[in-house]
């Protein structure tokens, strides 16, 4: 039997300049400086790959990148082995 706790919180994701303060990314994911007419908001291309590596928030509309981490995300697991078989039970606690 064994247990483990691992932090899977995303780190180092890129941010953008929300020029119209609506919480939505109105730029293009492949144009860091927003130089074309269709791209109105620039982003910080921290890794220099020319692509917006954001963590998008689900359930809050389209194109809503996270602006930070509210709480860390942990995964916990319980492993049991016996009688020639093994089983693992992973959990990710929900915080409301």
C-alpha positions as CSV (number, residue, x, y, z in Angstrom):
1,X,0.0,0.0,0.0
2,X,1.2,3.5,-0.7
3,X,0.0,7.1,-0.9
4,X,1.1,10.2,-2.8
5,X,0.2,13.9,-3.1
6,X,1.3,15.8,-6.2
7,X,0.9,19.5,-7.0
8,X,-0.4,19.8,-10.7
9,X,-1.0,23.6,-10.6
10,X,-0.1,25.1,-14.0
11,X,2.9,27.5,-13.7
12,X,4.5,29.8,-16.2
13,X,1.6,30.4,-18.5
14,X,1.6,33.6,-20.5
15,X,-0.5,36.7,-19.9
16,X,-2.0,39.3,-22.2
17,X,-2.8,43.0,-22.1
18,X,-6.6,43.4,-21.7
19,X,-6.9,46.8,-23.4
20,X,-10.7,46.9,-23.2
21,X,-10.9,45.4,-19.7
22,X,-13.5,42.8,-20.6
23,X,-11.6,39.7,-19.4
24,X,-11.5,38.2,-22.9
25,X,-8.5,37.8,-25.1
26,X,-9.2,39.7,-28.3
27,X,-5.8,39.1,-29.9
28,X,-4.5,36.4,-32.2
29,X,-2.7,33.4,-30.6
30,X,0.1,33.6,-33.1
31,X,0.7,37.4,-33.1
32,X,2.4,38.6,-29.8
33,X,2.5,42.3,-30.8
34,X,-1.1,42.4,-32.2
35,X,0.3,43.9,-35.4
36,X,-2.5,42.8,-37.7
37,X,-6.0,44.5,-37.9
38,X,-7.7,41.4,-36.5
39,X,-5.5,41.2,-33.5
40,X,-6.3,44.0,-31.0
41,X,-4.6,42.8,-27.8
42,X,-0.9,41.8,-27.4
43,X,0.3,39.0,-25.2
44,X,3.5,38.4,-23.3
45,X,5.4,35.7,-25.3
46,X,7.5,34.5,-22.4
47,X,9.0,31.5,-24.1
48,X,9.5,33.2,-27.5
49,X,7.7,30.7,-29.6
50,X,5.3,33.2,-31.1
51,X,2.2,31.3,-29.7
52,X,-0.1,32.4,-26.8
53,X,0.4,29.7,-24.3
54,X,-2.4,30.6,-22.0
55,X,-4.5,28.5,-19.6
56,X,-8.1,29.1,-20.7
57,X,-10.8,29.1,-18.1
58,X,-13.7,26.7,-19.0
59,X,-17.3,27.6,-18.4
60,X,-17.0,31.4,-18.5
61,X,-17.4,32.1,-22.1
62,X,-14.9,31.9,-25.0
63,X,-11.3,33.2,-25.0
64,X,-11.0,33.8,-21.2
65,X,-7.4,33.2,-20.2
66,X,-6.5,32.8,-16.6
67,X,-4.8,35.8,-15.1
68,X,-3.3,33.9,-12.1
69,X,-3.7,30.9,-9.8
70,X,-6.4,31.2,-7.1
71,X,-5.5,28.0,-5.3
72,X,-3.1,25.1,-5.9
73,X,-4.4,21.9,-7.5
74,X,-3.4,18.7,-5.8
75,X,-3.9,15.1,-6.9
76,X,-3.9,12.4,-4.3
77,X,-3.6,8.7,-4.9
78,X,-3.9,5.5,-2.9
79,X,-2.2,2.4,-4.2
80,X,-3.0,-1.1,-3.0
81,X,-1.4,-4.3,-4.2
82,X,-2.0,-7.8,-3.0
83,X,-2.9,-11.3,-4.2
84,X,-1.2,-10.7,-7.6
85,X,-3.2,-7.6,-8.4
86,X,-2.8,-3.9,-8.0
87,X,-5.2,-1.0,-7.9
88,X,-4.8,2.8,-7.7
89,X,-7.4,5.3,-6.7
90,X,-6.5,8.9,-7.8
91,X,-8.6,11.9,-6.5
92,X,-8.5,15.6,-7.2
93,X,-10.4,17.4,-4.4
94,X,-13.0,19.9,-5.5
95,X,-13.1,23.3,-3.8
96,X,-16.3,25.3,-4.0
